[in-house]
Amino acid sequence: MLGIEQAREVVLDSVVKIDSEVVDITSSLNRILACDIYSDIDLPTFNNSAMDGYAVISSGLKGASFDQPIWLEVIGEIPAGYTYSGKLMNGKALKIMTGAPIPEGADTVVPIEYTEAEGALVKVFRGVKEKENIRYKGEDVARGKLVIPEGKKISPVDIGMLAAQNLRTISVAKLPSVSILATGDEVVDIGEELSPGKIRDINSYSLYANVIKYGGIPISLGIAKDNKAAIFRSIENGLNSDILLISGGVSVGDYDFVKEVLIEKGVSIKFWKVAIKPGKPVLFGVKGNTLVFGLPGNPISTLVTFREFVLPAMCKMQGRVGNPVREQYAVLERDISIAPGRRHYIMGRICYRGGSYFAKPVGIQSSGALNSMLQSNCLIVVPEDTPQIKSGEQVLVQLLDE
């Protein structure tokens, strides 16, 4: 049975990067950038005022104070978006607005709160240093600098930078198509009668939401009953996607046909069963460029195996840099004991208190305990070789509220 890192490596080695497409920057939020973006301009593009005030020559304000202000003649005004064509001389000042270009001759800006206008003159109550309150050309971004690297998830700030670069469109990775199939005679959809022995289809909808959250196009294949013909037809449709997720039917029961059908459809099974709890029966296979994941049917098992195996595949497929799963060390507040041999993921809550993070298990630790999932905001990770973690010890957690 493979360890988690070994299994994940098998998955990632099977990933084929998908193509890119060009989109308008207004549609690029949360997409994965498919090329490096270098600045072809200096930002700011010109020296400009960092605040409202007066553009002046700093040497002419030495000794200025509230008791002994220095008087300057105001020779004009520079609103944002306009320039001043003359050169500023000693004893003169130009009223200037935030963002307006610094005129020739001026080397500083005195804030308006340290001045008082009287007709064509202004009293200055405080000296200012040379270069103070000026934003200089290129000090934020120099021409030729890498501003957004390939593989980055595009944020609102990134879109602002793209606009600053005069880019209307941008190349991003295509969104992978992800087909989702639930299996089992016991599974019924929303709106159907929940008769004795039946369970509601939870996994299809949570997987659907996770695919959207992490940048994919979900395709619902519905529920296939526990007969080979139904599963065969559904899997055949799902193999047209970049990724096929199958919930349930991968254990060792008499009616678990998924693995058998996948093999008949030409899927090369790379592994079945991983040293993980919950989620041990997880299956992974490949046909062409399509990745196939058989996820255990219990909701927490589905969540854990999606995050550990499917999500890294989606990221690599799009060329995304970095792990979207955030991890944090915390102080454990309740003892945890497990059977060693598999890495355990325990539903928990993490909080920040008194300068430290604290975490504790919550609810029933069963792979089907939906209410425990609702109460949780993290997964507490217990290594394979650690049968017990005591209260007060450090523990690694994965945050669920990314």
C-alpha positions as a LaTeX table, in Angstrom:
\begin{tabular}{lrrr}
\hline
Residue & $x$ (\AA) & $y$ (\AA) & $z$ (\AA) \\
\hline
Met1 & 0.00 & 0.00 & 0.00 \\
Leu2 & 1.41 & 3.36 & $-1.05$ \\
Gly3 & 2.12 & 6.23 & 1.30 \\
Ile4 & 0.47 & 9.57 & 0.62 \\
Glu5 & 3.55 & 11.25 & $-0.88$ \\
Gln6 & 4.23 & 8.25 & $-3.13$ \\
Ala7 & 0.63 & 8.19 & $-4.33$ \\
Arg8 & 0.59 & 11.94 & $-4.94$ \\
Glu9 & 3.80 & 11.66 & $-6.94$ \\
Val10 & 2.19 & 8.99 & $-9.13$ \\
Val11 & $-0.74$ & 11.35 & $-9.74$ \\
Leu12 & 1.43 & 14.36 & $-10.55$ \\
Asp13 & 3.67 & 12.33 & $-12.88$ \\
Ser14 & 0.53 & 11.48 & $-14.88$ \\
Val15 & $-0.64$ & 15.07 & $-15.35$ \\
Val16 & $-0.53$ & 16.63 & $-18.81$ \\
Lys17 & $-0.64$ & 20.42 & $-18.77$ \\
Ile18 & $-3.71$ & 21.81 & $-20.50$ \\
Asp19 & $-3.70$ & 24.54 & $-23.14$ \\
Ser20 & $-4.02$ & 28.25 & $-22.53$ \\
Glu21 & $-6.61$ & 30.71 & $-23.78$ \\
Val22 & $-6.85$ & 34.49 & $-24.07$ \\
Val23 & $-9.44$ & 36.25 & $-21.91$ \\
Asp24 & $-10.33$ & 39.84 & $-21.12$ \\
Ile25 & $-8.70$ & 40.97 & $-17.89$ \\
Thr26 & $-12.17$ & 41.61 & $-16.44$ \\
Ser27 & $-12.77$ & 37.85 & $-16.73$ \\
Ser28 & $-9.37$ & 36.79 & $-15.43$ \\
Leu29 & $-10.01$ & 36.85 & $-11.66$ \\
Asn30 & $-8.83$ & 33.60 & $-10.00$ \\
Arg31 & $-7.54$ & 32.23 & $-13.31$ \\
Ile32 & $-3.98$ & 30.92 & $-13.59$ \\
Leu33 & $-1.61$ & 33.14 & $-15.56$ \\
Ala34 & $-0.05$ & 31.29 & $-18.51$ \\
Cys35 & 2.91 & 33.62 & $-19.11$ \\
Asp36 & 5.26 & 35.94 & $-17.25$ \\
Ile37 & 4.26 & 39.61 & $-17.24$ \\
Tyr38 & 7.12 & 42.12 & $-17.44$ \\
Ser39 & 6.54 & 45.82 & $-17.05$ \\
Asp40 & 7.15 & 47.79 & $-20.23$ \\
Ile41 & 6.85 & 51.11 & $-18.38$ \\
Asp42 & 8.12 & 52.76 & $-15.24$ \\
Leu43 & 5.56 & 53.11 & $-12.44$ \\
Pro44 & 4.91 & 55.83 & $-11.58$ \\
Thr45 & 5.45 & 57.06 & $-15.13$ \\
Phe46 & 6.51 & 60.51 & $-13.87$ \\
Asn47 & 7.54 & 62.18 & $-10.61$ \\
Asn48 & 4.35 & 63.16 & $-8.80$ \\
Ser49 & 3.10 & 64.55 & $-5.53$ \\
Ala50 & 2.21 & 62.10 & $-2.77$ \\
Met51 & $-0.25$ & 64.56 & $-1.21$ \\
Asp52 & $-2.07$ & 67.85 & $-1.55$ \\
Gly53 & 0.17 & 70.81 & $-0.74$ \\
Tyr54 & 2.70 & 73.11 & $-2.35$ \\
Ala55 & 5.62 & 72.22 & $-4.62$ \\
Val56 & 8.60 & 74.18 & $-3.34$ \\
Ile57 & 12.39 & 74.30 & $-3.13$ \\
Ser58 & 13.44 & 72.76 & 0.19 \\
Ser59 & 16.44 & 75.04 & 0.79 \\
Gly60 & 14.12 & 78.06 & 0.96 \\
Leu61 & 12.19 & 76.68 & 3.95 \\
Lys62 & 15.00 & 76.27 & 6.47 \\
Gly63 & 13.97 & 77.51 & 9.89 \\
Ala64 & 10.26 & 77.71 & 9.09 \\
Ser65 & 8.06 & 77.33 & 12.18 \\
Phe66 & 4.67 & 78.38 & 13.53 \\
Asp67 & 6.34 & 81.30 & 15.29 \\
Gln68 & 8.43 & 82.30 & 12.28 \\
Pro69 & 6.68 & 81.16 & 9.10 \\
Ile70 & 8.24 & 81.66 & 5.69 \\
Trp71 & 6.21 & 83.49 & 3.06 \\
Leu72 & 6.18 & 82.25 & $-0.54$ \\
Glu73 & 4.50 & 83.65 & $-3.63$ \\
Val74 & 2.01 & 81.22 & $-5.19$ \\
Ile75 & 2.52 & 81.44 & $-8.95$ \\
Gly76 & 0.05 & 78.80 & $-10.06$ \\
Glu77 & $-1.71$ & 75.51 & $-9.44$ \\
Ile78 & $-1.19$ & 71.99 & $-10.80$ \\
Pro79 & $-4.29$ & 69.76 & $-10.62$ \\
Ala80 & $-3.96$ & 66.01 & $-11.17$ \\
Gly81 & $-3.80$ & 65.28 & $-14.88$ \\
Tyr82 & $-2.13$ & 68.57 & $-15.82$ \\
Thr83 & 1.46 & 69.85 & $-16.05$ \\
Tyr84 & 3.24 & 73.14 & $-15.39$ \\
Ser85 & 5.46 & 74.33 & $-18.22$ \\
Gly86 & 7.63 & 76.82 & $-16.34$ \\
Lys87 & 10.48 & 76.36 & $-13.86$ \\
Leu88 & 10.00 & 77.01 & $-10.15$ \\
Met89 & 12.40 & 79.48 & $-8.56$ \\
Asn90 & 13.35 & 80.27 & $-4.93$ \\
Gly91 & 10.72 & 82.19 & $-3.02$ \\
Lys92 & 7.95 & 80.77 & $-5.19$ \\
Ala93 & 5.44 & 77.94 & $-4.70$ \\
Leu94 & 2.99 & 76.02 & $-6.85$ \\
Lys95 & $-0.16$ & 74.63 & $-5.30$ \\
Ile96 & $-0.25$ & 70.93 & $-6.22$ \\
Met97 & $-2.74$ & 68.10 & $-5.91$ \\
Thr98 & $-2.04$ & 64.46 & $-5.09$ \\
Gly99 & $-0.82$ & 62.66 & $-8.21$ \\
Ala100 & 0.02 & 65.83 & $-10.14$ \\
Pro101 & 3.45 & 66.03 & $-11.85$ \\
Ile102 & 6.26 & 67.71 & $-9.91$ \\
Pro103 & 7.28 & 70.88 & $-11.78$ \\
Glu104 & 10.83 & 71.56 & $-12.90$ \\
Gly105 & 12.86 & 73.17 & $-10.12$ \\
Ala106 & 10.80 & 71.84 & $-7.20$ \\
Asp107 & 12.44 & 69.21 & $-5.00$ \\
Thr108 & 9.83 & 68.66 & $-2.29$ \\
Val109 & 6.18 & 69.10 & $-1.38$ \\
Val110 & 5.03 & 70.76 & 1.82 \\
Pro111 & 1.70 & 69.29 & 3.04 \\
Ile112 & $-1.23$ & 71.68 & 2.94 \\
Glu113 & $-1.83$ & 71.27 & 6.69 \\
Tyr114 & 1.49 & 73.04 & 7.37 \\
Thr115 & 0.49 & 76.07 & 5.33 \\
Glu116 & $-1.96$ & 78.94 & 5.32 \\
Ala117 & $-2.94$ & 80.77 & 2.12 \\
Glu118 & $-3.38$ & 84.53 & 2.12 \\
Gly119 & $-4.28$ & 85.85 & $-1.32$ \\
Ala120 & $-1.38$ & 85.31 & $-3.70$ \\
Leu121 & 0.91 & 84.27 & $-0.83$ \\
Val122 & 1.23 & 81.21 & 1.37 \\
Lys123 & 2.70 & 80.96 & 4.86 \\
Val124 & 4.75 & 77.79 & 5.50 \\
Phe125 & 5.03 & 76.72 & 9.13 \\
Arg126 & 7.43 & 73.80 & 8.79 \\
Gly127 & 10.49 & 72.99 & 6.76 \\
Val128 & 10.53 & 69.85 & 4.63 \\
Lys129 & 13.44 & 67.75 & 3.44 \\
Glu130 & 14.50 & 67.39 & $-0.16$ \\
Lys131 & 12.50 & 64.62 & $-1.96$ \\
Glu132 & 9.90 & 64.51 & 0.82 \\
Asn133 & 6.33 & 63.70 & $-0.27$ \\
Ile134 & 7.36 & 62.95 & $-3.86$ \\
Arg135 & 6.71 & 59.64 & $-5.62$ \\
Tyr136 & 9.54 & 59.22 & $-8.12$ \\
Lys137 & 9.33 & 57.73 & $-11.58$ \\
Gly138 & 9.94 & 53.97 & $-11.50$ \\
Glu139 & 10.23 & 53.73 & $-7.70$ \\
Asp140 & 7.31 & 51.29 & $-7.55$ \\
Val141 & 8.03 & 49.29 & $-10.69$ \\
Ala142 & 10.99 & 49.76 & $-13.02$ \\
Arg143 & 10.69 & 49.10 & $-16.73$ \\
Gly144 & 11.58 & 45.48 & $-17.51$ \\
Lys145 & 10.79 & 44.15 & $-14.04$ \\
Leu146 & 8.85 & 40.88 & $-13.67$ \\
Val147 & 5.58 & 41.99 & $-12.08$ \\
Ile148 & 3.39 & 38.86 & $-12.23$ \\
Pro149 & 4.93 & 35.39 & $-12.70$ \\
Glu150 & 3.51 & 32.59 & $-14.79$ \\
Gly151 & 1.45 & 30.18 & $-12.70$ \\
Lys152 & 0.08 & 32.78 & $-10.30$ \\
Lys153 & $-3.59$ & 32.80 & $-9.42$ \\
Ile154 & $-4.77$ & 36.21 & $-10.59$ \\
Ser155 & $-6.01$ & 38.52 & $-7.83$ \\
Pro156 & $-7.83$ & 41.86 & $-8.00$ \\
Val157 & $-4.49$ & 43.59 & $-7.38$ \\
Asp158 & $-2.96$ & 41.66 & $-10.30$ \\
Ile159 & $-5.78$ & 42.85 & $-12.56$ \\
Gly160 & $-4.96$ & 46.42 & $-11.55$ \\
Met161 & $-1.34$ & 45.84 & $-12.54$ \\
Leu162 & $-2.41$ & 44.34 & $-15.88$ \\
Ala163 & $-4.45$ & 47.47 & $-16.53$ \\
Ala164 & $-1.43$ & 49.61 & $-15.60$ \\
Gln165 & 0.50 & 47.72 & $-18.28$ \\
Asn166 & $-2.18$ & 48.67 & $-20.84$ \\
Leu167 & $-3.18$ & 45.02 & $-21.27$ \\
Arg168 & $-6.80$ & 44.45 & $-22.26$ \\
Thr169 & $-6.44$ & 40.68 & $-22.62$ \\
Ile170 & $-4.21$ & 38.08 & $-21.01$ \\
Ser171 & $-3.23$ & 34.44 & $-21.54$ \\
Val172 & $-4.48$ & 32.07 & $-18.85$ \\
Ala173 & $-4.67$ & 28.30 & $-18.42$ \\
Lys174 & $-7.92$ & 26.78 & $-19.59$ \\
Leu175 & $-10.19$ & 25.51 & $-16.84$ \\
Pro176 & $-10.04$ & 21.71 & $-16.62$ \\
Ser177 & $-13.30$ & 19.88 & $-17.17$ \\
Val178 & $-14.13$ & 17.62 & $-14.23$ \\
Ser179 & $-16.91$ & 15.03 & $-14.54$ \\
Ile180 & $-18.51$ & 13.87 & $-11.29$ \\
Leu181 & $-20.27$ & 10.53 & $-10.92$ \\
Ala182 & $-21.94$ & 9.14 & $-7.81$ \\
Thr183 & $-22.56$ & 5.40 & $-7.59$ \\
Gly184 & $-24.68$ & 3.10 & $-5.47$ \\
Asp185 & $-28.21$ & 1.71 & $-5.23$ \\
Glu186 & $-28.49$ & 3.40 & $-1.84$ \\
Val187 & $-27.80$ & 6.92 & $-3.17$ \\
Val188 & $-30.74$ & 9.18 & $-4.06$ \\
Asp189 & $-30.72$ & 12.70 & $-5.43$ \\
Ile190 & $-32.25$ & 15.88 & $-4.03$ \\
Gly191 & $-36.02$ & 15.73 & $-4.39$ \\
Glu192 & $-36.24$ & 11.94 & $-4.34$ \\
Glu193 & $-37.85$ & 10.00 & $-1.50$ \\
Leu194 & $-35.45$ & 9.03 & 1.26 \\
Ser195 & $-36.87$ & 5.58 & 1.92 \\
Pro196 & $-35.37$ & 3.15 & 4.48 \\
Gly197 & $-31.80$ & 2.19 & 3.61 \\
Lys198 & $-31.29$ & 5.13 & 1.26 \\
Ile199 & $-28.90$ & 8.09 & 1.69 \\
Arg200 & $-28.90$ & 11.49 & 0.06 \\
Asp201 & $-26.25$ & 12.26 & $-2.56$ \\
Ile202 & $-23.93$ & 14.60 & $-0.68$ \\
Asn203 & $-20.62$ & 14.01 & $-2.38$ \\
Ser204 & $-21.62$ & 15.04 & $-5.90$ \\
Tyr205 & $-22.64$ & 18.46 & $-4.68$ \\
Ser206 & $-19.66$ & 19.04 & $-2.40$ \\
Leu207 & $-17.30$ & 17.90 & $-5.17$ \\
Tyr208 & $-19.11$ & 20.16 & $-7.64$ \\
Ala209 & $-18.53$ & 23.12 & $-5.31$ \\
Asn210 & $-14.87$ & 22.20 & $-4.72$ \\
Val211 & $-14.20$ & 21.97 & $-8.44$ \\
Ile212 & $-15.58$ & 25.48 & $-8.93$ \\
Lys213 & $-13.68$ & 26.78 & $-5.90$ \\
Tyr214 & $-10.35$ & 25.54 & $-7.20$ \\
Gly215 & $-10.75$ & 26.52 & $-10.83$ \\
Gly216 & $-12.45$ & 23.77 & $-12.79$ \\
Ile217 & $-15.59$ & 23.25 & $-14.85$ \\
Pro218 & $-17.76$ & 20.63 & $-13.08$ \\
Ile219 & $-19.93$ & 18.30 & $-15.13$ \\
Ser220 & $-22.53$ & 16.28 & $-13.25$ \\
Leu221 & $-23.04$ & 12.72 & $-14.50$ \\
Gly222 & $-25.72$ & 11.99 & $-11.92$ \\
Ile223 & $-26.02$ & 8.73 & $-10.00$ \\
Ala224 & $-25.20$ & 5.32 & $-11.47$ \\
Lys225 & $-26.84$ & 2.36 & $-9.78$ \\
Asp226 & $-24.85$ & $-0.71$ & $-8.76$ \\
Asn227 & $-24.94$ & $-2.55$ & $-12.04$ \\
Lys228 & $-22.14$ & $-2.79$ & $-14.55$ \\
Ala229 & $-24.15$ & $-1.50$ & $-17.50$ \\
Ala230 & $-25.14$ & 1.74 & $-15.77$ \\
Ile231 & $-21.66$ & 2.36 & $-14.45$ \\
Phe232 & $-20.16$ & 1.51 & $-17.85$ \\
Arg233 & $-22.28$ & 4.11 & $-19.67$ \\
Ser234 & $-21.54$ & 6.84 & $-17.13$ \\
Ile235 & $-17.81$ & 6.19 & $-17.06$ \\
Glu236 & $-17.74$ & 6.21 & $-20.86$ \\
Asn237 & $-19.16$ & 9.75 & $-20.82$ \\
Gly238 & $-16.84$ & 10.88 & $-18.04$ \\
Leu239 & $-13.70$ & 9.78 & $-19.86$ \\
Asn240 & $-14.20$ & 12.67 & $-22.29$ \\
Ser241 & $-13.26$ & 15.11 & $-19.50$ \\
Asp242 & $-9.84$ & 16.14 & $-18.26$ \\
Ile243 & $-10.65$ & 14.56 & $-14.89$ \\
Leu244 & $-13.26$ & 11.99 & $-13.88$ \\
Leu245 & $-14.26$ & 11.79 & $-10.22$ \\
Ile246 & $-16.22$ & 8.73 & $-9.13$ \\
Ser247 & $-17.73$ & 8.74 & $-5.66$ \\
Gly248 & $-18.24$ & 5.30 & $-4.14$ \\
Gly249 & $-17.94$ & 1.83 & $-5.62$ \\
Val250 & $-14.19$ & 1.45 & $-5.03$ \\
Ser251 & $-14.22$ & $-0.71$ & $-1.89$ \\
Val252 & $-14.35$ & $-4.50$ & $-1.79$ \\
Gly253 & $-18.09$ & $-5.12$ & $-1.62$ \\
Asp254 & $-19.95$ & $-7.50$ & $-3.91$ \\
Tyr255 & $-21.54$ & $-4.54$ & $-5.71$ \\
Asp256 & $-18.49$ & $-2.31$ & $-6.06$ \\
Phe257 & $-17.98$ & $-2.53$ & $-9.83$ \\
Val258 & $-16.07$ & 0.66 & $-10.54$ \\
Lys259 & $-12.56$ & $-0.77$ & $-10.71$ \\
Glu260 & $-13.68$ & $-3.65$ & $-12.91$ \\
Val261 & $-15.47$ & $-1.34$ & $-15.35$ \\
Leu262 & $-12.55$ & 1.08 & $-15.50$ \\
Ile263 & $-10.21$ & $-1.73$ & $-16.51$ \\
Glu264 & $-12.68$ & $-2.87$ & $-19.18$ \\
Lys265 & $-12.75$ & 0.71 & $-20.52$ \\
Gly266 & $-8.98$ & 0.74 & $-20.92$ \\
Val267 & $-8.11$ & 2.77 & $-17.84$ \\
Ser268 & $-4.65$ & 1.95 & $-16.52$ \\
Ile269 & $-4.98$ & 1.61 & $-12.75$ \\
Lys270 & $-1.94$ & 3.24 & $-11.14$ \\
Phe271 & $-2.88$ & 2.56 & $-7.52$ \\
Trp272 & $-5.74$ & 1.36 & $-5.36$ \\
Lys273 & $-5.54$ & 1.91 & $-1.60$ \\
Val274 & $-3.31$ & 4.43 & 0.15 \\
Ala275 & $-2.10$ & 4.60 & 3.77 \\
Ile276 & $-4.55$ & 7.35 & 4.69 \\
Lys277 & $-7.50$ & 7.57 & 7.06 \\
Pro278 & $-10.17$ & 8.35 & 6.10 \\
Gly279 & $-9.87$ & 7.47 & 2.42 \\
Lys280 & $-7.89$ & 4.23 & 2.26 \\
Pro281 & $-9.73$ & 2.72 & $-0.78$ \\
Val282 & $-8.93$ & 5.69 & $-3.05$ \\
Leu283 & $-8.20$ & 4.65 & $-6.63$ \\
Phe284 & $-6.30$ & 6.41 & $-9.38$ \\
Gly285 & $-6.01$ & 5.58 & $-13.05$ \\
Val286 & $-5.25$ & 7.13 & $-16.42$ \\
Lys287 & $-6.65$ & 6.80 & $-19.92$ \\
Gly288 & $-4.94$ & 9.02 & $-22.46$ \\
Asn289 & $-4.77$ & 12.46 & $-20.86$ \\
Thr290 & $-7.79$ & 11.83 & $-18.62$ \\
Leu291 & $-7.14$ & 11.33 & $-14.92$ \\
Val292 & $-9.58$ & 9.06 & $-13.10$ \\
Phe293 & $-10.10$ & 9.15 & $-9.34$ \\
Gly294 & $-12.24$ & 6.69 & $-7.46$ \\
Leu295 & $-13.04$ & 8.38 & $-4.16$ \\
Pro296 & $-14.53$ & 6.58 & $-1.15$ \\
Gly297 & $-18.23$ & 7.24 & $-0.64$ \\
Asn298 & $-18.17$ & 8.74 & 2.85 \\
Pro299 & $-18.19$ & 12.57 & 2.88 \\
Ile300 & $-15.07$ & 13.13 & 5.00 \\
Ser301 & $-13.16$ & 10.51 & 2.99 \\
Thr302 & $-14.18$ & 12.33 & $-0.17$ \\
Leu303 & $-13.05$ & 15.68 & 1.24 \\
Val304 & $-9.65$ & 14.38 & 2.36 \\
Thr305 & $-8.84$ & 12.45 & $-0.80$ \\
Phe306 & $-9.96$ & 15.35 & $-3.01$ \\
Arg307 & $-7.60$ & 17.71 & $-1.19$ \\
Glu308 & $-4.65$ & 15.31 & $-1.12$ \\
Phe309 & $-4.82$ & 13.94 & $-4.67$ \\
Val310 & $-7.33$ & 15.67 & $-6.96$ \\
Leu311 & $-6.49$ & 19.26 & $-6.02$ \\
Pro312 & $-2.72$ & 18.91 & $-6.67$ \\
Ala313 & $-3.56$ & 17.41 & $-10.07$ \\
Met314 & $-5.86$ & 20.33 & $-10.93$ \\
Cys315 & $-3.16$ & 22.78 & $-9.92$ \\
Lys316 & $-0.39$ & 21.14 & $-11.96$ \\
Met317 & $-2.72$ & 20.73 & $-14.93$ \\
Gln318 & $-3.10$ & 24.52 & $-15.02$ \\
Gly319 & 0.53 & 25.25 & $-14.17$ \\
Arg320 & $-0.44$ & 26.81 & $-10.86$ \\
Val321 & 2.47 & 27.66 & $-8.57$ \\
Gly322 & 2.12 & 27.03 & $-4.85$ \\
Asn323 & $-0.17$ & 24.90 & $-2.73$ \\
Pro324 & $-3.66$ & 26.34 & $-2.20$ \\
Val325 & $-4.02$ & 24.28 & 0.98 \\
Arg326 & $-2.81$ & 26.43 & 3.86 \\
Glu327 & $-1.09$ & 24.69 & 6.76 \\
Gln328 & $-0.47$ & 25.95 & 10.27 \\
Tyr329 & 1.05 & 24.56 & 13.46 \\
Ala330 & $-1.11$ & 24.81 & 16.56 \\
Val331 & $-1.13$ & 23.71 & 20.18 \\
Leu332 & $-3.33$ & 20.64 & 20.66 \\
Glu333 & $-5.99$ & 21.09 & 23.35 \\
Arg334 & $-7.15$ & 17.48 & 23.64 \\
Asp335 & $-5.24$ & 14.17 & 23.49 \\
Ile336 & $-5.41$ & 12.25 & 20.21 \\
Ser337 & $-4.77$ & 8.50 & 19.99 \\
Ile338 & $-4.77$ & 6.57 & 16.71 \\
Ala339 & $-3.79$ & 3.19 & 15.32 \\
Pro340 & $-0.40$ & 3.76 & 13.63 \\
Gly341 & 0.33 & 2.81 & 10.04 \\
Arg342 & $-1.83$ & 5.37 & 8.23 \\
Arg343 & $-1.79$ & 9.16 & 8.26 \\
His344 & $-4.94$ & 10.35 & 9.99 \\
Tyr345 & $-6.92$ & 13.49 & 9.18 \\
Ile346 & $-9.13$ & 14.50 & 12.09 \\
Met347 & $-11.90$ & 17.06 & 11.84 \\
Gly348 & $-11.10$ & 19.94 & 14.18 \\
Arg349 & $-11.36$ & 23.59 & 15.06 \\
Ile350 & $-8.46$ & 26.02 & 15.17 \\
Cys351 & $-8.51$ & 29.40 & 16.87 \\
Tyr352 & $-6.06$ & 32.19 & 17.64 \\
Arg353 & $-5.87$ & 33.11 & 21.30 \\
Gly354 & $-3.31$ & 35.03 & 23.36 \\
Gly355 & $-0.73$ & 35.11 & 20.59 \\
Ser356 & $-0.89$ & 31.38 & 19.72 \\
Tyr357 & $-2.95$ & 29.01 & 17.60 \\
Phe358 & $-4.88$ & 26.22 & 19.33 \\
Ala359 & $-6.65$ & 23.22 & 17.78 \\
Lys360 & $-8.87$ & 20.42 & 19.03 \\
Pro361 & $-10.93$ & 17.59 & 17.51 \\
Val362 & $-14.66$ & 18.19 & 17.16 \\
Gly363 & $-17.70$ & 15.95 & 16.88 \\
Ile364 & $-17.78$ & 12.30 & 15.92 \\
Gln365 & $-14.62$ & 11.20 & 14.14 \\
Ser366 & $-16.35$ & 9.01 & 11.58 \\
Ser367 & $-15.80$ & 9.26 & 7.83 \\
Gly368 & $-19.53$ & 9.79 & 7.37 \\
Ala369 & $-20.09$ & 12.37 & 10.12 \\
Leu370 & $-21.42$ & 15.35 & 8.18 \\
Asn371 & $-22.12$ & 17.46 & 11.27 \\
Ser372 & $-18.46$ & 17.16 & 12.33 \\
Met373 & $-17.54$ & 18.64 & 8.96 \\
Leu374 & $-19.92$ & 21.55 & 9.52 \\
Gln375 & $-18.38$ & 22.30 & 12.92 \\
Ser376 & $-14.80$ & 22.07 & 11.64 \\
Asn377 & $-12.53$ & 24.69 & 10.16 \\
Cys378 & $-9.42$ & 22.52 & 9.91 \\
Leu379 & $-8.05$ & 19.01 & 9.54 \\
Ile380 & $-5.63$ & 17.90 & 12.25 \\
Val381 & $-2.88$ & 15.84 & 10.60 \\
Val382 & $-1.48$ & 12.93 & 12.63 \\
Pro383 & 1.59 & 11.23 & 11.07 \\
Glu384 & 1.65 & 7.51 & 10.31 \\
Asp385 & 4.23 & 6.73 & 13.00 \\
Thr386 & 2.59 & 8.75 & 15.79 \\
Pro387 & 0.09 & 6.70 & 17.85 \\
Gln388 & $-0.59$ & 9.54 & 20.26 \\
Ile389 & $-0.31$ & 13.32 & 20.49 \\
Lys390 & $-0.72$ & 14.81 & 23.95 \\
Ser391 & $-2.59$ & 17.97 & 24.82 \\
Gly392 & $-0.12$ & 20.86 & 24.82 \\
Glu393 & 2.02 & 19.45 & 22.00 \\
Gln394 & 2.37 & 21.04 & 18.58 \\
Val395 & 0.28 & 19.58 & 15.78 \\
Leu396 & 0.06 & 20.31 & 12.05 \\
Val397 & $-3.35$ & 21.40 & 10.77 \\
Gln398 & $-4.73$ & 22.09 & 7.31 \\
Leu399 & $-7.10$ & 25.05 & 7.18 \\
Leu400 & $-10.46$ & 24.41 & 5.55 \\
Asp401 & $-11.46$ & 28.07 & 5.28 \\
Glu402 & $-8.90$ & 29.12 & 2.70 \\
\hline
\end{tabular}
